[in-house]
Amino acid sequence: MWEEPFGRVAAEAMINGVPPLVADRGSLPDVLDGDFFAGGGGRVLPIPAWMTAKSSALPSEAEIAPWFDAVCEVWDDPALYEEIASRAQKIAADR
């Protein structure tokens, strides 16, 4: 893991109306303008603090649960997907 200096892939997803799910590291939360449920254009999810560029262990099931849940949430709820996608596109266009 390393700090993402700029979330180009997340920005491209937002421009194209794809709700990005990003880590809470580097500039990724700033690219989204925060988590969707706090007014942002995607989901900001935690990466365990112990995970660094030198880590070799995998995260536990409990640590990946928020990521799994977020994917299922937007996959299973077309209205939520569209709402996040619309907000993401608006944020991207405003920038």
Phi, psi and omega in degrees: 000145174214162178289126179282115182291327174205137184270070183300317181296319177296318179297317178296321177299314180299316179302322183268008176074028176253117182294114180281142172250115187234162177281160181273033182238159177059215183268002184304313178299327179291323178300318181282348189065033178095178181291148181307317184287358174241018177102000182274184186253028179179194179248132176254121187237152186282145166247133181306138182301331182288344181279119179227182178298338182263358181288144176235353179277154176272151176292156180284168177301319179295326181286332178266352182306317179300325178292313178301314181297320180294318178298313180298321182300310181283334179288320186272350184235090183302326179293318178295316178304311181296322179295315179293317180298317180297315179296320179299315180296320180295315179298316180297317181293323180293335181271000000 
